[in-house]
Amino acid sequence: MECDVIIIGGGLSGLSCARELHKNGVSCFILEAGDRPGGRVKTDKVDGFLLDRGFQVLQTGYPEAQAALDYNGLDLRRFPAGVAVRWNGRFHIIADPRHHPAHFFSTAFSPIGSFKDRLGMLRLGRSVTRGSFEDIFSQPEERTIDFLHEWGFSEQFI
């Protein structure tokens, strides 16, 4: 088979790349090591339950996502912000108490990270929500690990 471009990996990025190439008349072939496309994002049906693997959150404000996806054609649903972290055999809920006051104590006294880390999450959340998308996207790109270190998060928390 002849093609102009070979794409390594059929995850979200590889599939998006193939779509753009196809729209522009460039032939391509995707090489995927797994048994299906989608990369780390996958839903399995086990005993009637849907199990999501490779947690992926769609940030609908991203211009690239808006250009590439038909939001109206997707069955998008909101879910409460926060995380359940399994640590030492138990789940610990960490959520922004400004939006989920019922989780104030579980977040404030969580064994995940330090109290300083949790205060840092509040500071970061406040900083992000005060800015516009334009403000956020005009910032220079940097590695996530560097960003988190600049904000003072501990290694354990990261």
N, C-alpha and C positions, 0 to 999 in steps of 0.2 A: 504494500500500500504506500502510495506517495502522498506526502503532505508537506506544507510549508513549515509547520511548527510542531514539535513534540512537547507536550506539557507533562511534566512529572508530578503526579498526584492529582486525584480527583476529589480533593476537598473543596471547601467553599471558594478558596482563592483560585484553584485550578479550574473549577467549573465557570467561575466568573470570567476568567481569562479566556477560556474557550468560547464563551458567549460573545465577548467583545470581538475576538478574532473573526468568528463566523459572521457577525454583523458587518464587518469590514471586508468581507470577501477573502479572508485568509483561511486556507484549509489547515486543520490541526487534528492531532490525535492525542488522546489522554491515556497515559500509562498509570494505572492504579494498582497498588500491591494488594489491596483488600478485596473482599468479595462483592463490594458494591460501592457506588460513588458516595460522597458526602464527608469523607475524611473522618475526623473524630466526632462529628455530629451524627448521631444515629438514634433511632427509636426502635426498640425490640418489643414484641408482644410476647409476654410470658404468662401463661395461666390466666389470660384475660386482662393482665395489667400491662400498661404501657410504661416502659423503662427508658428514660432518656439517658444517653451516654454522651460524654463530651459536651458538657454544659456550654451552651451558647446563648448569649443574650443579644437580641437585636436592638441596637441603638438607632431608633427611627429618625433621629436628628442628623445622622451622618449623611452628607451630600452624596457620597458614593453609593450608599444603600438606597437612597431615594432615587438615584438615577438607574440603578440596576434592577430594582425589585418593584413589582406591582403590589403595593400594599393592600389595595382593594381586593386582589385575588387571593390573598393569604388570609388564613383564619387566625390573625394575630390576637393575642389576649394579654392583658396586663396581669401581673402578679405582684404581691407585696414585696417591696424592696427589703433586703436583709439576707442573712445566711444562717443555715443550721450547720454547725461544724461538729463533726464527731471527734471527740477527744476523750481518751481514757474510758472508752466504753459507753459514753453518754453523748447526746446531742446538746449543743449549747447554741442558743439563739442570740444572734447579734443583729440588731436593727437600729435604725436612726430613731431615737426616742421622740424627736420632733414630729415624726410622722406615725410612729407606733408607740404611744406612751405606755401601752401594756407591757412592752418589752424593756422598759427602762432598767429594772433591777437585773434582769437576766443579762443585759448588755453591760451595765456598769460593773457588775461583779463577776463577769465571765473569766474563766481561767485562760482564755485565748488572748495572748498578748498582755501588755501591761495597761494600767490605768492611763498612763501617758499616751499609749497607742490609741485608746478609745477616745480620749480628748482630741487627739490628732485627727481621728476620723470625723469628729464633729466640726473641727476647724476646716478641714478639707471640704466637707459637704457644704458648709456655709459659704466658703470661697467659690465653689463651683456654681452654686445656685444663684449667687449674686451677679455673675457675669452672663453675658449673652453668648449664643453659639458663635457669633463672630469673634468675640473676645477669646473664647476658648480655642477656636480653630486658628486664630492668628498667632498663637504661641508657637515657639520653635518646637519641633519634634525632639523627643528624647526617649531614652530607654525607660521602661516602667520602673526598673530597679533603681535607677538614678533618681527618678522623680520621688519615689517613696523614701529614699534616703534623705533627699533634700527636705522633705516634710518631717523628718525625724522619727520615722517608724522603726521599731526594733527589728533585728534579724529574725527573732522568733515569730513576730507578727507577720512579717513579709513571707 
